[in-house]
């Protein structure tokens, strides 16, 4: 399978809630892409799906590290900030999580603003 097929397979695994398998496929894919000769740009979607897979599989330290890497690569990624926040919250690191939530809110991540509340 080529890289795109492997990414698509990981998306299917994630969609089927097979988060551990999705994470393993994405780890392998990203390693192979980085080992391959040529450009390694355009991997942000795969890295985000990996971070989400870690989070949903409750690999919270890996999810945190992956979210931090996403933010290092793109400091205005509101979703990565939100994912970092949720990972820290689930680790009961609420003070750190608040900083990430504030960043996510400023960056316009969904679900971080009072305007996102349902008026009922």
Secondary structure, DSSP 8 states (H G I E B T S, - for coil): --HHHHHHHHHHHHHTT-HHHHHHHHHHHHHHHHHSSS---S-HHHHHHHHHHHHHTT-HHHHHHHHHHHHHH-TT-HHHHHHHHHHHHHTT-HHHHHHHHHHHHHTT-TT-SGGGS---
